Amino acid sequence: MAEYTFYTNPMSRGQIARWALHEVAADYDQVLVDWTAKPAEFLAANPMGKVPTIVHHSDEGDKVVTEAAAICHYLAEMSPEAGLLPHDDEMADYFRWLFFAAGPVEQAISAKSLGFDPVDPRQQGMVGFGSFERTVNTLERHLAGGDFVCGERFTMADVYVGSTVDWGLNFGILPPNVAFVAYVERLRERDAYREAKAIDNELIERMKK
């Protein structure tokens, strides 16, 4: 048995988790989840029926991890030799922007995609992202200050933040400003990114046939 079981669908946030798995050179078996016929063992692991979900077959027993940001950090913790955890002086940026992407950025992109644009200050105060423009500008300002989330060194936070920016650019949700485009171009040069994308792209092509 592989160390991890990876439940995914290539047309999902599972692409984020696959990239993370490849960054740590994880030994994993994939289980492709059909939206209309979800495996019983998958639903037992994650009753929400959401992908990605990983099951870590550890010496202490099976550990289930859901939510793409959590999966990314968990994999970095379980494979410290990969060097993707933050150093002490990087922890503030690492956790701030990992959760900023998982919270405000994710919400802002989803809201914009669904046509929800809170303009009333009371509405903006109720939603976690305030406004799309404020969220995007905040992320842009940070990424313009260095090559990666934590400055000059790639960490696991870049897998999640980078996937979010990459997706937003591909679908025209995020503006193609210099900071975002340059950041994504750097990420696309990584071997693990290319390996993971090649697998998911092939799976997507098969689904089209």
Salt bridges, closest charged atoms under 4 A:
GLU3 OE2 - HIS56 NE2 3.06
GLU23 OE2 - ARG190 NE 2.81
ASP62 OD1 - HIS57 ND1 2.82
GLU67 OE1 - LYS50 NZ 3.29
GLU77 OE2 - HIS73 NE2 3.03
GLU90 OE1 - HIS87 ND1 3.75
GLU90 OE1 - ARG153 NH2 2.63
GLU106 OE2 - ARG13 NH2 2.44
ASP120 OD2 - ARG122 NH2 3.10
ASP147 OD1 - ARG186 NH1 3.86
ASP166 OD1 - ARG188 NH2 2.56
GLU189 OE1 - ARG194 NH2 2.96
GLU195 OE1 - HIS22 ND1 3.25
ASP200 OD1 - ARG18 NE 3.05
GLU202 OE2 - ARG206 NH2 2.99
GLU205 OE2 - LYS208 NZ 3.33
